[in-house]
């Protein structure tokens, strides 16, 4: 394996160019799916890499539950500076696992708190909560089910057409399963901090995706832009306890409004190769593929070495 075992830890850097370019140049639906997939692959490969380093680097330590044969010099020679790297990998892997667990627990806690707030209300898709604090968010369910939660404080600050935009926007979050993309990107960013730009970009693109869906449903991009801007202004006092806000904060409102005031983005399946965004997309895809191949190669190599070193 040699130094190639470390590649999955640094290859997320190849995805940085696509993070900002995808946000501005690609259709938000395509950008969300591309960035989430790249982040998930790179985050998983980083975790696998750390796991291999931890196994190899700590197999020779006293009290380790691993088989004694795994501490064979041939096994340890597969990783440069195995003892120091192994101890560091254990610490980093533990920190990443703790961060991912904290995110999942927070996700579950918010779901439970939101479900408790809905008790006693009619079982309709839209639940209006008697609260002066303006907010609107979603509670995803199984499949395509889910509920939209909106406060009276939010509804009171919008006109009837702007309310249509608000409900269309939140409904797009539900039907597009945007909470899943945010959760995957958040977990990947906690597995490898180099993936944080992708998490931030996904948080922006899911909002842009919902904006475009709302504009198409209402049929008026200018009204949609005005509703988004007004909702953002009156919801500054709202608590950040939404499921969509668990992985990252919503996208910058001025850029979202500016995008809505322009023409609708073209829905391409993949950006042209000889463009800046196309080159960035291919670079990110190649980096994810190399990371996956490096992780798979390291895992297979380690398995063969351990199989040879461990007596049956």
VOBA-1610 file (N, C-alpha, C; in pm, whole numbers, padded with zeros to 5 digits, always signed):
BEGIN
Unk+00083-00121+00000Unk+00000+00000+00000Unk+00086+00125+00000Unk+00182+00134+00094Unk+00270+00250+00100Unk+00194+00379+00127Unk+00245+00487+00070Unk+00183+00618+00093Unk+00047+00629+00025Unk+00016+00538-00068Unk-00113+00548-00138Unk-00232+00526-00045Unk-00208+00466+00071Unk-00318+00445+00164Unk-00369+00577+00221Unk-00285+00682+00213Unk-00325+00813+00265Unk-00406+00895+00164Unk-00413+00850+00039Unk-00480+00928-00065Unk-00625+00965-00030Unk-00707+00872+00022Unk-00847+00911+00051Unk-00860+01024+00152Unk-00755+01050+00229Unk-00763+01157+00328Unk-00745+01295+00265Unk-00675+01302+00152Unk-00646+01432+00090Unk-00717+01453-00042Unk-00769+01347-00103Unk-00837+01362-00231Unk-00964+01447-00223Unk-01028+01463-00106Unk-01141+01558-00102Unk-01106+01700-00147Unk-00977+01734-00146Unk-00937+01866-00194Unk-00970+01884-00342Unk-00977+01773-00417Unk-01008+01784-00560Unk-01153+01826-00584Unk-01236+01818-00481Unk-01377+01855-00496Unk-01404+02001-00465Unk-01305+02072-00415Unk-01327+02213-00380Unk-01370+02299-00499Unk-01306+02286-00618Unk-01347+02374-00728Unk-01494+02359-00767Unk-01546+02237-00760Unk-01684+02215-00802Unk-01784+02270-00701Unk-01743+02286-00575Unk-01836+02329-00471Unk-01898+02465-00504Unk-01817+02563-00539Unk-01869+02696-00568Unk-01923+02705-00712Unk-01854+02641-00806Unk-01898+02650-00945Unk-02034+02582-00966Unk-02055+02469-00899Unk-02183+02399-00915Unk-02297+02483-00861Unk-02271+02556-00755Unk-02374+02640-00694Unk-02422+02747-00790Unk-02333+02798-00875Unk-02367+02910-00963Unk-02394+02868-01107Unk-02337+02759-01153Unk-02341+02727-01295Unk-02431+02608-01330Unk-02462+02522-01235Unk-02543+02405-01263Unk-02686+02424-01213Unk-02777+02347-01271Unk-02912+02346-01217Unk-02904+02297-01073Unk-02974+02361-00979Unk-02958+02323-00837Unk-02991+02177-00808Unk-03081+02117-00885Unk-03112+01975-00864Unk-02991+01888-00896Unk-02930+01915-01012Unk-02811+01839-01052Unk-02695+01868-00956Unk-02678+01994-00917Unk-02568+02030-00827Unk-02583+01960-00693Unk-02704+01954-00640Unk-02727+01888-00511Unk-02691+01740-00518Unk-02739+01674-00622Unk-02712+01531-00634Unk-02564+01502-00658Unk-02500+01583-00741Unk-02358+01563-00770Unk-02273+01585-00645Unk-02295+01697-00577Unk-02214+01729-00459Unk-02238+01630-00346Unk-02362+01589-00328Unk-02392+01493-00221Unk-02327+01358-00249Unk-02333+01313-00374Unk-02273+01185-00408Unk-02122+01188-00391Unk-02059+01295-00439Unk-01914+01307-00424Unk-01875+01313-00276Unk-01950+01390-00197Unk-01920+01401-00054Unk-01936+01267+00017Unk-02042+01193-00017Unk-02066+01064+00048Unk-01954+00964+00016Unk-01914+00958-00111Unk-01807+00865-00150Unk-01676+00901-00082Unk-01639+01029-00088Unk-01512+01072-00028Unk-01513+01055+00124Unk-01626+01084+00188Unk-01634+01067+00333Unk-01623+00921+00373Unk-01690+00832+00299Unk-01683+00690+00329Unk-01542+00635+00309Unk-01477+00678+00201Unk-01340+00632+00175Unk-01244+00684+00282Unk-01263+00806+00330Unk-01178+00859+00436Unk-01192+00775+00563Unk-01315+00738+00596Unk-01338+00657+00716Unk-01275+00519+00702Unk-01287+00460+00584Unk-01225+00329+00562Unk-01074+00338+00572Unk-01018+00445+00518Unk-00873+00465+00527Unk-00827+00476+00672Unk-00898+00554+00751Unk-00862+00568+00892Unk-00876+00435+00965Unk-00978+00358+00931Unk-00995+00228+00994Unk-00879+00135+00965Unk-00833+00131+00840Unk-00719+00047+00804Unk-00593+00091+00877Unk-00570+00222+00881Unk-00452+00273+00950Unk-00457+00241+01099Unk-00575+00250+01158Unk-00588+00221+01301Unk-00561+00074+01329Unk-00609-00015+01243Unk-00588-00159+01264Unk-00440-00194+01253Unk-00377-00146+01145Unk-00236-00180+01123Unk-00147-00115+01227Unk-00173+00009+01262Unk-00085+00082+01352Unk-00096+00044+01497Unk-00203-00021+01537Unk-00221-00055+01679Unk-00220-00205+01704Unk-00198-00287+01601Unk-00202-00432+01620Unk-00093-00482+01713Unk+00021-00409+01719Unk+00133-00455+01800Unk+00130-00403+01942Unk+00034-00316+01974Unk+00029-00259+02108Unk-00019-00362+02210Unk+00034-00362+02332Unk-00009-00458+02434Unk-00157-00440+02468Unk-00224-00552+02485Unk-00365-00548+02521Unk-00459-00531+02404Unk-00406-00521+02283Unk-00492-00506+02167Unk-00565-00637+02141Unk-00696-00635+02119Unk-00771-00759+02099Unk-00749-00825+01963Unk-00675-00761+01872Unk-00652-00819+01741Unk-00560-00941+01752Unk-00568-01035+01656Unk-00479-01151+01659Unk-00332-01110+01658Unk-00249-01188+01726Unk-00106-01155+01734Unk-00040-01154+01596Unk-00089-01239+01507Unk-00027-01245+01374Unk-00045-01115+01297Unk-00144-01033+01334Unk-00166-00908+01264Unk-00056-00806+01294Unk+00023-00833+01397Unk+00136-00746+01430Unk+00264-00791+01359Unk+00251-00882+01266Unk+00365-00931+01191Unk+00434-00815+01119Unk+00570-00816+01114Unk+00642-00707+01046Unk+00598-00685+00902Unk+00559-00792+00833Unk+00514-00778+00695Unk+00387-00695+00687Unk+00301-00712+00788Unk+00178-00634+00792Unk+00208-00488+00822Unk+00295-00465+00920Unk+00327-00329+00962Unk+00404-00255+00854Unk+00480-00329+00771Unk+00558-00265+00666Unk+00469-00207+00556Unk+00343-00244+00555Unk+00252-00193+00451Unk+00216-00048+00472Unk+00237+00005+00594Unk+00202+00144+00626Unk+00326+00216+00678Unk+00366+00326+00617Unk+00482+00401+00666Unk+00456+00457+00807Unk+00558+00444+00894Unk+00548+00495+01032Unk+00420+00444+01098Unk+00403+00313+01093Unk+00275+00253+01130Unk+00231+00285+01273Unk+00324+00286+01369Unk+00281+00304+01508Unk+00228+00445+01532Unk+00302+00547+01485Unk+00258+00685+01504Unk+00130+00712+01426Unk+00127+00666+01301Unk+00009+00686+01217Unk-00113+00614+01275Unk-00091+00494+01328Unk-00202+00418+01385Unk-00265+00485+01504Unk-00182+00536+01595Unk-00237+00605+01712Unk-00312+00731+01671Unk-00256+00805+01574Unk-00326+00924+01527Unk-00457+00890+01459Unk-00456+00780+01384Unk-00579+00740+01314Unk-00688+00703+01413Unk-00652+00638+01523Unk-00751+00602+01624Unk-00816+00726+01682Unk-00733+00827+01713Unk-00787+00951+01770Unk-00878+01024+01671Unk-00833+01034+01546Unk-00913+01104+01445Unk-01042+01028+01416Unk-01032+00895+01408Unk-01151+00815+01381Unk-01252+00826+01495Unk-01202+00829+01618Unk-01292+00845+01733Unk-01361+00981+01731Unk-01284+01086+01697Unk-01344+01221+01690Unk-01449+01228+01580Unk-01420+01168+01464Unk-01517+01170+01354Unk-01643+01092+01390Unk-01624+00977+01456Unk-01740+00897+01496Unk-01825+00972+01597Unk-01760+01041+01690Unk-01835+01119+01789Unk-01912+01233+01724Unk-01850+01300+01626Unk-01917+01411+01557Unk-02036+01361+01476Unk-02021+01248+01406Unk-02131+01193+01328Unk-02244+01146+01419Unk-02208+01086+01532Unk-02311+01041+01626Unk-02387+01160+01683Unk-02316+01268+01713Unk-02382+01388+01766Unk-02480+01445+01665Unk-02443+01445+01536Unk-02533+01495+01433Unk-02658+01409+01422Unk-02641+01277+01425Unk-02756+01187+01416Unk-02847+01201+01537Unk-02788+01215+01656Unk-02869+01233+01776Unk-02945+01365+01772Unk-02880+01469+01721Unk-02948+01596+01709Unk-03064+01587+01610Unk-03041+01516+01501Unk-03145+01496+01402Unk-03265+01425+01466Unk-03239+01322+01544Unk-03347+01248+01610Unk-03417+01333+01715Unk-03339+01412+01788Unk-03396+01496+01893Unk-03490+01602+01835Unk-03450+01662+01723Unk-03535+01763+01660Unk-03663+01700+01607Unk-03652+01582+01548Unk-03771+01512+01499Unk-03870+01485+01613Unk-03817+01438+01725Unk-03906+01408+01837Unk-03969+01535+01893Unk-03891+01642+01905Unk-03944+01767+01957Unk-04051+01824+01864Unk-04028+01813+01734Unk-04126+01862+01638Unk-04253+01778+01642Unk-04236+01644+01655Unk-04353+01557+01661Unk-04437+01586+01785Unk-04372+01618+01897Unk-04446+01651+02018Unk-04525+01781+02000Unk-04468+01875+01926Unk-04537+02002+01904Unk-04662+01984+01818Unk-04668+01875+01740Unk-04781+01853+01651Unk-04893+01772+01715Unk-04870+01723+01834Unk-04974+01643+01900Unk-05099+01726+01925Unk-05212+01669+01892Unk-05339+01738+01910Unk-05383+01819+01792Unk-05296+01837+01691Unk-05334+01912+01572Unk-05392+01818+01466Unk-05476+01867+01377Unk-05531+01782+01271Unk-05420+01720+01187Unk-05443+01596+01144Unk-05342+01522+01068Unk-05345+01564+00921Unk-05317+01689+00896Unk-05311+01741+00759Unk-05165+01763+00721Unk-05141+01780+00589Unk-05002+01800+00546Unk-04946+01931+00598Unk-05029+02033+00607Unk-04986+02164+00657Unk-05039+02181+00799Unk-04949+02204+00892Unk-04986+02226+01032Unk-04951+02369+01069Unk-05051+02445+01108Unk-05031+02584+01148Unk-05022+02589+01300Unk-04907+02634+01350Unk-04884+02641+01494Unk-04910+02782+01544Unk-04986+02797+01652Unk-05012+02931+01707Unk-04890+02986+01779Unk-04804+03050+01704Unk-04678+03100+01757Unk-04647+03234+01689Unk-04613+03332+01769Unk-04581+03464+01713Unk-04443+03467+01648Unk-04356+03372+01682Unk-04223+03366+01620Unk-04239+03313+01477Unk-04193+03388+01377Unk-04212+03344+01238Unk-04114+03234+01197Unk-04166+03123+01151Unk-04082+03015+01099Unk-04168+02924+01013Unk-04100+02848+00928Unk-04165+02749+00843Unk-04061+02644+00809Unk-04094+02518+00834Unk-04003+02410+00798Unk-04082+02282+00780Unk-04013+02172+00758Unk-04079+02047+00725Unk-04044+01939+00826Unk-04132+01839+00835Unk-04108+01718+00913Unk-04122+01600+00818Unk-04011+01552+00760Unk-04020+01442+00663Unk-04075+01315+00728Unk-04147+01239+00649Unk-04198+01110+00692Unk-04142+01000+00604Unk-04207+00885+00609Unk-04163+00772+00528Unk-04210+00789+00385Unk-04123+00752+00292Unk-04159+00766+00151Unk-04174+00912+00113Unk-04285+00942+00048Unk-04313+01080+00007Unk-04400+01154+00106Unk-04425+01093+00221Unk-04509+01159+00321Unk-04427+01259+00401Unk-04495+01345+00470Unk-04429+01445+00552Unk-04528+01557+00581Unk-04486+01649+00666Unk-04574+01759+00704Unk-04498+01890+00696Unk-04572+01995+00668Unk-04518+02130+00664Unk-04564+02203+00789Unk-04470+02256+00863Unk-04500+02330+00985Unk-04478+02478+00959Unk-04578+02558+00988Unk-04567+02702+00970Unk-04636+02770+01086Unk-04578+02878+01132Unk-04635+02951+01246Unk-04726+03061+01198Unk-04817+03102+01286Unk-04905+03214+01253Unk-04826+03342+01236Unk-04713+03352+01306Unk-04629+03470+01291Unk-04573+03482+01151Unk-04540+03368+01087Unk-04490+03371+00949Unk-04603+03403+00852Unk-04716+03338+00867Unk-04828+03360+00775Unk-04879+03504+00782Unk-04875+03563+00901Unk-04925+03699+00915Unk-04842+03802+00841Unk-04717+03771+00810Unk-04631+03867+00742Unk-04629+03852+00592Unk-04707+03758+00535Unk-04704+03732+00392Unk-04842+03752+00331Unk-04845+03789+00204Unk-04971+03798+00131Unk-05014+03658+00087Unk-05131+03648+00030Unk-05182+03517-00012Unk-05093+03453-00118Unk-05046+03532-00217Unk-04957+03478-00320Unk-04823+03439-00262Unk-04774+03514-00168Unk-04647+03481-00104Unk-04659+03356-00018Unk-04778+03335+00038Unk-04800+03211+00114Unk-04796+03090+00021Unk-04850+03107-00099Unk-04841+02998-00197Unk-04697+02963-00227Unk-04613+03064-00240Unk-04470+03040-00264Unk-04409+02967-00145Unk-04442+03010-00025Unk-04388+02948+00095Unk-04424+02800+00101Unk-04550+02767+00079Unk-04592+02628+00085Unk-04531+02546-00028Unk-04520+02605-00147Unk-04457+02534-00259Unk-04309+02508-00231Unk-04244+02603-00169Unk-04102+02588-00134Unk-04084+02474-00034Unk-04164+02473+00071Unk-04151+02368+00174Unk-04194+02233+00118Unk-04295+02233+00030Unk-04337+02106-00030Unk-04227+02049-00119Unk-04151+02137-00183Unk-04039+02090-00265Unk-03932+02023-00179Unk-03911+02076-00057Unk-03817+02010+00034Unk-03862+01869+00067Unk-03994+01851+00083Unk-04046+01719+00117Unk-04035+01622+00000Unk-04085+01662-00115Unk-04088+01572-00230Unk-03948+01543-00283Unk-03856+01637-00267Unk-03718+01616-00312Unk-03631+01546-00212Unk-03685+01516-00092Unk-03607+01451+00015Unk-03476+01526+00042Unk-03485+01656+00051Unk-03366+01737+00069Unk-03296+01711+00201Unk-03370+01667+00302Unk-03307+01640+00431Unk-03204+01529+00421Unk-03223+01436+00328Unk-03128+01327+00311Unk-02996+01378+00254Unk-03004+01464+00154Unk-02882+01520+00095Unk-02804+01599+00200Unk-02876+01677+00280Unk-02811+01755+00384Unk-02747+01667+00490Unk-02816+01559+00524Unk-02763+01469+00625Unk-02638+01398+00574Unk-02641+01349+00449Unk-02524+01283+00392Unk-02404+01378+00385Unk-02430+01501+00340Unk-02322+01599+00330Unk-02269+01635+00468Unk-02359+01646+00568Unk-02314+01677+00703Unk-02230+01566+00763Unk-02270+01441+00743Unk-02192+01328+00794Unk-02056+01321+00725Unk-02053+01345+00594Unk-01926+01341+00521Unk-01832+01450+00571Unk-01886+01569+00597Unk-01802+01679+00645Unk-01746+01651+00784Unk-01819+01575+00863Unk-01769+01539+00996Unk-01669+01423+00989Unk-01680+01340+00886Unk-01582+01234+00867Unk-01450+01289+00815Unk-01456+01395+00735Unk-01335+01457+00682Unk-01359+01607+00670Unk-01291+01690+00751Unk-01314+01835+00746Unk-01289+01898+00610Unk-01210+01832+00523Unk-01187+01886+00389Unk-01315+01890+00307Unk-01421+01823+00352Unk-01546+01818+00278Unk-01645+01925+00324Unk-01604+02013+00413Unk-01695+02117+00460Unk-01743+02210+00349Unk-01658+02248+00252Unk-01711+02332+00143Unk-01825+02265+00067Unk-01822+02134+00054Unk-01929+02064-00015Unk-02057+02068+00069Unk-02043+02055+00201Unk-02160+02063+00289Unk-02226+02200+00277Unk-02146+02305+00277Unk-02200+02441+00263Unk-02268+02460+00128Unk-02205+02406+00023Unk-02262+02420-00110Unk-02395+02344-00122Unk-02403+02226-00063Unk-02528+02148-00067Unk-02639+02223+00006Unk-02606+02287+00118Unk-02706+02366+00190Unk-02761+02478+00103Unk-02678+02535+00018Unk-02724+02641-00073Unk-02805+02586-00188Unk-02758+02474-00246Unk-02825+02422-00365Unk-02962+02363-00334Unk-02982+02306-00215Unk-03116+02253-00184Unk-03216+02368-00169Unk-03171+02481-00117Unk-03260+02596-00108Unk-03291+02651-00248Unk-03189+02656-00334Unk-03211+02701-00471Unk-03303+02603-00545Unk-03287+02475-00519Unk-03372+02374-00581Unk-03519+02398-00541Unk-03542+02419-00411Unk-03678+02445-00364Unk-03731+02578-00419Unk-03642+02677-00433Unk-03685+02806-00491Unk-03734+02787-00634Unk-03659+02711-00713Unk-03698+02691-00853Unk-03827+02610-00863Unk-03844+02512-00777Unk-03968+02434-00777Unk-04087+02523-00741Unk-04066+02612-00644Unk-04173+02703-00603Unk-04207+02801-00715Unk-04105+02852-00784Unk-04128+02944-00895Unk-04206+02877-01008Unk-04174+02751-01034Unk-04245+02678-01139Unk-04390+02651-01098Unk-04411+02623-00970Unk-04547+02594-00923Unk-04634+02719-00924Unk-04577+02832-00885Unk-04654+02957-00879Unk-04665+03021-01017Unk-04560+03003-01098Unk-04561+03062-01232Unk-04518+03207-01237Unk-04452+03254-01132Unk-04409+03394-01128Unk-04278+03400-01050Unk-04166+03420-01120Unk-04036+03421-01055Unk-04018+03547-00968Unk-04074+03658-01011Unk-04059+03782-00934Unk-04134+03772-00801Unk-04254+03718-00803Unk-04330+03699-00679Unk-04257+03602-00587Unk-04199+03497-00645Unk-04123+03401-00565Unk-04003+03468-00499Unk-03931+03551-00575Unk-03816+03621-00519Unk-03858+03713-00404Unk-03970+03784-00424Unk-04018+03875-00319Unk-04059+03797-00194Unk-04124+03683-00213Unk-04167+03602-00099Unk-04047+03546-00023Unk-03946+03501-00095Unk-03826+03447-00030Unk-03757+03555+00051Unk-03743+03674-00007Unk-03677+03784+00063Unk-03756+03826+00186Unk-03888+03838+00171Unk-03970+03881+00285Unk-03969+03776+00396Unk-03979+03649+00361Unk-03978+03543+00461Unk-03845+03542+00537Unk-03736+03567+00465Unk-03605+03570+00531Unk-03594+03687+00627Unk-03651+03801+00589Unk-03643+03920+00674Unk-03724+03903+00803Unk-03844+03846+00792Unk-03929+03836+00910Unk-03897+03715+00997Unk-03815+03623+00945Unk-03784+03502+01023Unk-03647+03508+01089Unk-03590+03625+01101Unk-03458+03635+01166Unk-03463+03594+01311Unk-03580+03605+01375Unk-03590+03568+01516Unk-03623+03421+01534Unk-03638+03348+01423Unk-03679+03208+01434Unk-03565+03122+01485Unk-03595+03020+01567Unk-03491+02930+01616Unk-03444+02837+01505Unk-03314+02806+01504Unk-03257+02718+01400Unk-03272+02573+01443Unk-03394+02522+01443Unk-03420+02386+01490Unk-03485+02300+01383Unk-03472+02339+01257Unk-03535+02264+01151Unk-03448+02146+01110Unk-03512+02043+01055Unk-03438+01928+01006Unk-03349+01968+00889Unk-03395+02059+00805Unk-03314+02101+00692Unk-03193+02180+00736Unk-03195+02236+00856Unk-03084+02317+00902Unk-02986+02241+00987Unk-02999+02109+00996Unk-02910+02032+01083Unk-02771+02020+01025Unk-02762+02003+00893Unk-02630+01984+00834Unk-02560+02113+00803Unk-02632+02218+00776Unk-02571+02347+00746Unk-02681+02452+00742Unk-02640+02575+00735Unk-02737+02685+00733Unk-02790+02704+00593Unk-02911+02763+00576Unk-02965+02786+00442Unk-02874+02877+00359Unk-02896+02871+00228Unk-02811+02947+00138Unk-02831+03096+00153Unk-02733+03176+00111Unk-02743+03322+00120Unk-02865+03373+00044Unk-02948+03448+00111Unk-03074+03494+00052Unk-03050+03589-00065Unk-02957+03686-00058Unk-02938+03775-00174Unk-02906+03701-00303Unk-02823+03599-00297Unk-02791+03523-00418Unk-02912+03446-00467Unk-02992+03395-00376Unk-03113+03322-00415Unk-03212+03416-00483Unk-03230+03534-00427Unk-03322+03631-00486Unk-03272+03675-00624Unk-03142+03700-00636Unk-03085+03740-00764Unk-03105+03632-00870Unk-03090+03506-00829Unk-03109+03396-00924Unk-03254+03388-00970Unk-03348+03414-00878Unk-03490+03409-00913Unk-03531+03524-01004Unk-03462+03636-00993Unk-03492+03750-01079Unk-03437+03732-01220Unk-03351+03633-01239Unk-03299+03602-01371Unk-03375+03489-01435Unk-03330+03443-01550Unk-03400+03333-01619Unk-03382+03201-01544Unk-03474+03110-01568Unk-03466+02978-01504Unk-03343+02904-01555Unk-03272+02833-01466Unk-03150+02761-01508Unk-03185+02645-01601Unk-03095+02618-01694Unk-03115+02506-01787Unk-03090+02375-01715Unk-03175+02279-01740Unk-03164+02148-01675Unk-03077+02057-01761Unk-02947+02059-01735Unk-02854+01973-01807Unk-02830+01845-01727Unk-02803+01736-01798Unk-02770+01612-01730Unk-02625+01612-01681Unk-02537+01681-01754Unk-02396+01689-01715Unk-02336+01810-01785Unk-02252+01888-01716Unk-02196+02009-01778Unk-02100+01974-01891Unk-02090+02060-01993Unk-01996+02036-02103Unk-01853+02024-02051Unk-01777+01940-02115Unk-01641+01909-02069Unk-01551+02031-02071Unk-01550+02105-02181Unk-01453+02215-02197Unk-01509+02347-02148Unk-01556+02347-02025Unk-01598+02467-01954Unk-01540+02461-01813Unk-01542+02575-01743Unk-01485+02575-01608Unk-01560+02481-01515Unk-01694+02484-01521Unk-01770+02397-01433Unk-01758+02251-01477Unk-01747+02228-01608Unk-01728+02092-01656Unk-01596+02033-01611Unk-01489+02112-01620Unk-01359+02064-01574Unk-01360+02038-01424Unk-01425+02127-01348Unk-01433+02108-01203Unk-01513+01983-01169Unk-01624+01960-01243Unk-01706+01842-01218Unk-01628+01714-01247Unk-01555+01713-01357Unk-01476+01595-01390Unk-01362+01575-01291Unk-01303+01684-01244Unk-01197+01672-01144Unk-01252+01611-01015Unk-01369+01658-00972Unk-01430+01602-00852Unk-01466+01456-00871Unk-01520+01422-00989Unk-01558+01284-01016Unk-01435+01193-01019Unk-01328+01240-01083Unk-01205+01161-01089Unk-01145+01146-00949Unk-01149+01255-00870Unk-01098+01245-00733Unk-01176+01145-00650Unk-01309+01145-00665Unk-01391+01048-00592Unk-01361+00906-00638Unk-01343+00888-00770Unk-01312+00754-00822Unk-01176+00706-00774Unk-01076+00795-00777Unk-00943+00757-00728Unk-00947+00724-00580Unk-01024+00802-00504Unk-01035+00774-00361Unk-01098+00637-00338Unk-01204+00606-00413Unk-01269+00477-00398Unk-01177+00362-00438Unk-01104+00381-00550Unk-01012+00276-00594Unk-00897+00258-00497Unk-00845+00369-00443Unk-00736+00361-00347Unk-00782+00289-00219Unk-00902+00322-00173Unk-00954+00256-00054Unk-00978+00108-00079Unk-01035+00076-00194Unk-01060-00065-00225Unk-00929-00142-00239Unk-00831-00080-00305Unk-00701-00146-00321Unk-00634-00169-00187Unk-00640-00069-00100Unk-00579-00083+00032Unk-00650-00190+00114Unk-00783-00192+00106Unk-00859-00291+00182Unk-00830-00433+00134Unk-00827-00452+00001Unk-00799-00586-00053Unk-00656-00628-00019Unk-00561-00536-00036Unk-00422-00568-00004Unk-00406-00604+00143Unk-00468-00526+00230Unk-00459-00555+00372Unk-00523-00690+00405Unk-00635-00722+00339Unk-00701-00850+00363Unk-00611-00966+00323Unk-00545-00954+00208Unk-00458-01061+00162Unk-00336-01077+00254Unk-00281-00963+00300Unk-00166-00971+00390Unk-00206-01034+00523Unk-00319-00991+00576Unk-00365-01047+00703Unk-00402-01193+00690Unk-00458-01232+00577Unk-00492-01372+00556Unk-00368-01459+00551Unk-00261-01404+00488Unk-00137-01480+00481Unk-00066-01485+00616Unk-00080-01378+00694Unk-00008-01373+00822Unk-00084-01442+00934Unk-00212-01459+00920Unk-00293-01520+01027Unk-00312-01668+00997Unk-00268-01755+01086Unk-00287-01899+01062Unk-00434-01938+01071Unk-00474-02035+00986Unk-00612-02083+00987Unk-00636-02168+01111
//
